[in-house]
Amino acid sequence: MERIHLKSPHVAAVAPAKPRVGQRFVRPGAQSKRRSPLSWVAFAMFVAQISLFIPPDLLHPTGVSAADYGAPSATSRAIKFALIGISLAIMFSRARLSRALLQAVNRPFIIMLVLIPLSIAWSIDSGATIARFVSLFTVVISCFAICLVDWHRRRFQEVVLPVITVFLVASLVIGLISPELVLEEDILLKGSWHGLCSQKNEFGQIASFGVILWMHAWLSREVKWVYALMGLAVAATCLGLSKSSTALLATFFAVPMLLLLQRQPPALRPYLPYMVGIFAGLCVLYAVAILNLVPGLGLLLKPFLLLTGKDFTFSNRVIIWEIVREHIALAPILGTGYGAYWVGPVPTSPSFVFLARMWMYPTQSHNGFLEITNDLGFVGLTVLMCYVVVYIRQSLSVFKFDRTEGALFIAIMFQQIIVNLQEAVWITPKVSSSVMTMFATVAVGRMLLERQRQLQGRPKQPRKAVGGT
């Protein structure tokens, strides 16, 4: 190699070697776009995960009978077993890295994954809990496997952004060709789109993720502004067509947070962790108010009602919350088992009471904090709160050395916090936005693991001798 002498005779730099004939040249600091075959397998795994949320019959996406409510088809069951097998093979082939990643990932999240199968022991429907846990295990182990293959700092966006963009574009195309396939059947939801999802709220959540990810891509200059503008237009159009006030509100909070973190004034930088912490605390306070754990906190819901444009019924959500709270009182400490309450409108299910009292079957508690409390008791709620706190702390740690990625992960969590005030999507395999949040949780752990490795690999700076000798 040729040496280039700088101004100081004692300092020399090594010039980059010229690429040989046929050798691919990569600019310093640039990411190589060449991916191994196993990386494409991991990408296909995420595509398969999202495809499971597309209902087999778009004309009747929720048209299942009480007998087969929530029952997986033979195809979906085969996909899950294939994903588990491939993920385990990847993890065993990288056993040392897998153990290191497991130690770096959010600890309360791991505790939640242990608590859920333990709830089989006291579940009111152990079969439903086992089936739900298998689906959850499939999602989590797939996320771990994806984060083990061809990792780089933009791995999360590289996997998620193209998949949900194609999903949203396909929804628009199908809606233009056959509007009846993407429109809600319910007369109360007339004009709302459910896209390729089973209902409008989930479609709105995916569109909300699209807006956040494309906005992040534009702010970080990861793509050309034309592509970012096109992606934003598609995601924003789908978000508007869904008419999901929950998704709109979550986007309304997440995007300004992303802008603040990415384009903050220098004077505000020292205060950003405190601002993020205060905002997270307010969201948790709203969740506690909804749970009605402290008398009088319900007054805090008034600003939230004004923002959503709803009244105190939240479209009958308050009635749903009251009925669920009555059931929580039966087993407040450990709950009645993960996924064991909403097993379908059948007389043997405790959720059958909704048909008598509301003449409808909501299928969920319409509040993620309430749902976790119902399934896993206040023990589960405590673990959930710790998971949110640790996630934000880890994301702030990422923000210190990679502002671009840290800002994205923080915005994702705030989007999920707002969504879970009206929808039950925490740690659930049946909702695509929850799948992406769990993927982000593992990705944050991998970012911190790589940072730790970089710091350990740096040569230690020699200490200055006392007295200046």
C-alpha positions, 0 to 999 in steps of 0.5 A, spaced: 500 500 500 502 507 498 503 511 504 501 519 504 505 523 509 501 529 512 504 535 514 507 532 521 513 527 519 510 523 525 503 522 522 502 517 516 495 515 513 494 509 509 491 511 502 485 506 501 487 500 496 484 501 489 479 495 487 482 490 483 479 488 476 472 485 478 472 487 485 466 491 488 468 498 491 464 500 497 465 507 499 467 508 506 462 508 511 457 506 506 452 499 507 453 494 502 447 492 499 449 485 497 445 480 502 446 473 503 441 468 501 439 467 509 438 474 509 432 473 504 429 467 507 429 472 514 425 477 509 421 472 507 419 470 514 417 477 515 412 477 509 409 471 511 408 474 518 404 480 515 400 475 510 397 472 516 393 478 517 390 478 510 383 475 511 381 469 506 375 472 504 375 480 503 368 480 502 366 478 509 373 479 513 370 478 520 364 473 518 366 467 522 362 463 526 362 462 533 364 455 532 371 456 529 372 463 532 379 465 532 381 458 529 387 457 525 386 454 518 391 449 516 395 453 511 396 458 517 398 453 522 403 450 516 406 457 516 407 458 523 410 451 524 415 453 518 417 459 521 418 456 528 423 451 524 427 456 520 427 461 526 430 455 531 435 453 525 438 460 525 438 461 532 442 454 533 446 456 528 448 462 531 447 460 538 453 464 541 450 471 538 443 468 540 445 468 547 448 475 547 442 478 544 437 474 549 441 478 554 441 485 551 433 485 549 428 488 554 428 484 560 421 486 562 419 483 555 422 477 556 419 476 563 412 477 560 414 472 555 415 467 561 409 469 564 404 468 559 405 460 558 405 460 566 398 463 565 396 456 562 396 453 569 391 458 572 387 459 565 380 459 565 381 456 558 388 453 557 387 451 550 386 458 548 392 460 552 396 455 549 394 456 542 395 464 543 402 463 546 404 458 540 402 464 535 406 469 539 412 465 540 412 464 532 412 472 532 417 473 537 422 467 535 422 470 528 423 477 530 430 474 533 432 470 527 431 476 523 435 480 527 441 475 527 442 475 520 446 480 516 445 485 521 446 493 520 443 499 523 437 500 518 435 492 518 428 494 521 426 499 516 429 495 511 425 489 512 418 493 515 418 499 510 417 495 503 413 490 506 407 495 509 408 499 503 406 494 498 401 492 503 398 499 503 399 500 495 395 493 494 389 495 498 389 502 494 389 498 488 384 493 490 380 498 492 380 502 486 378 496 482 373 493 487 371 497 492 366 492 495 372 488 497 375 493 502 369 497 504 367 496 511 360 492 511 357 495 518 352 501 516 355 505 522 362 504 519 360 506 512 365 509 507 371 506 512 376 502 509 379 496 512 384 494 506 387 488 506 385 487 513 379 484 517 377 491 520 379 499 519 382 500 525 388 495 524 388 498 517 389 505 520 395 502 524 399 499 519 398 506 515 400 510 521 406 506 521 407 507 514 407 515 515 412 514 521 417 510 517 416 514 510 417 521 514 423 518 518 426 516 511 425 523 509 428 526 515 434 522 515 435 522 508 435 515 507 431 515 500 430 520 495 425 526 497 421 523 491 420 516 493 419 519 500 413 523 498 410 518 494 411 513 500 408 518 505 402 520 500 400 512 499 400 511 507 397 518 508 391 516 503 390 509 507 390 513 513 385 517 511 381 512 508 381 508 514 377 513 518 380 510 524 380 516 529 385 512 534 390 511 528 390 518 526 391 521 534 397 516 534 400 519 528 398 526 530 402 525 537 408 520 533 410 524 527 411 531 531 415 527 536 419 524 531 420 531 528 422 534 535 427 528 536 430 529 529 430 536 528 431 539 535 434 546 536 440 545 539 438 549 546 433 543 547 438 537 546 439 537 554 432 537 555 430 531 550 430 525 555 426 529 560 421 531 555 420 524 552 419 521 560 414 527 561 410 525 555 411 517 557 408 519 564 402 523 561 400 517 557 401 512 563 397 517 567 391 516 562 392 509 562 391 509 569 385 514 569 381 509 564 383 503 569 379 507 574 384 505 579 384 512 582 378 516 584 377 522 580 383 521 575 377 520 570 377 528 569 384 527 565 380 524 559 376 530 557 382 533 553 383 526 550 375 526 548 376 533 545 382 530 541 378 524 538 372 528 537 368 522 541 363 523 547 364 519 554 362 513 551 368 512 546 363 509 541 361 504 547 368 503 549 366 505 557 361 500 557 366 495 555 371 497 560 366 497 565 364 489 564 371 487 563 373 491 570 368 486 573 371 480 570 378 483 573 375 483 580 374 476 580 382 474 579 385 481 580 392 478 581 394 474 576 388 474 571 384 469 568 389 466 563 393 470 556 387 470 551 382 466 555 377 471 555 375 473 548 374 466 545 368 467 541 361 468 542 359 462 545 355 460 552 361 457 555 365 463 555 365 469 560 365 474 554 358 471 552 355 476 557 356 482 552 351 479 547 346 480 553 348 487 555 350 490 549 347 486 543 354 485 540 361 482 541 367 487 541 372 481 540 377 485 545 377 490 551 379 496 546 384 498 551 391 494 551 392 496 559 386 493 561 386 487 556 393 485 559 390 486 566 384 482 565 389 476 562 395 477 567 392 481 573 396 487 576 402 482 576 402 483 568 400 490 568 406 491 572 411 488 567 407 491 562 409 498 565 416 496 566 417 494 559 414 500 556 419 504 561 425 500 559 424 500 552 424 508 552 430 508 556 434 503 551 431 507 545 434 513 549 441 510 550 440 508 542 439 515 541 445 518 544 450 514 539 445 514 533 440 519 533 436 517 527 435 510 529 433 512 536 428 517 534 424 512 530 424 507 536 421 512 540 416 514 536 414 507 535 413 506 542 409 513 543 404 511 537 403 504 540 401 507 547 396 512 544 393 506 540 393 502 546 388 507 550 383 505 545 385 498 542 388 492 545 394 491 541 400 490 547 404 483 546 398 480 541 400 476 535 393 477 532 395 485 530 400 487 525 402 493 529 404 489 535 408 484 531 412 491 528 413 493 535 415 487 538 420 487 532 422 494 534 423 491 541 428 486 539 432 491 534 433 496 539 436 490 543 441 488 537 443 496 536 445 496 544 449 489 543 453 492 537 454 498 541 457 494 546 461 490 542 464 496 538 466 499 545 469 493 547 473 492 541 476 499 542 483 500 544 483 503 551 486 510 552 493 510 556 492 514 562 496 520 563 502 519 568 501 523 574 506 529 574 506 530 567 512 525 566 
